[in-house]
Amino acid sequence: MGRRAKLTESQVNEIKAMLGKGVKGDAVARAFGISNTHVYRIKSAMRTGVVNLKPTSLNSCMNRIATGLPFRRIHWPEKLYYYYDKNDQWFIQVNTETGCELIIYTLDLKLEDLLARDWVVLTWESLR
């Protein structure tokens, strides 16, 4: 794999399965022709429950948000996250500290939020 080549989603899933079975990071890196740093990012994402391997723009997260996965900015308080209800087509704001869920029809985002590159999509398992 070339130095700048990207892994496909199925390759990332294969790597996660290998790491889950206890295969060492060095062996995984050699098998896929990627750096140890890339393997570390995947391991870190698995540990923290982040779907995308590194924080990115809101636009880059849109496909995963549209599937209903929880999302947030790293800059926001950890207790808050949002998800999109595909059936009713609205957003739900969840405050894990109070246990409250608030239905909102549109996201109230500032220009700073739209331009931010610290958006992450989470797994549901990481929030339980």
Summary of the structure (lengths in Angstrom):
residues: 128
radius of gyration: 16.4
end to end distance: 36.1
largest distance: 47.1
contacts: 309
relative contact order: 0.15
helix: 39%
strand: 20%
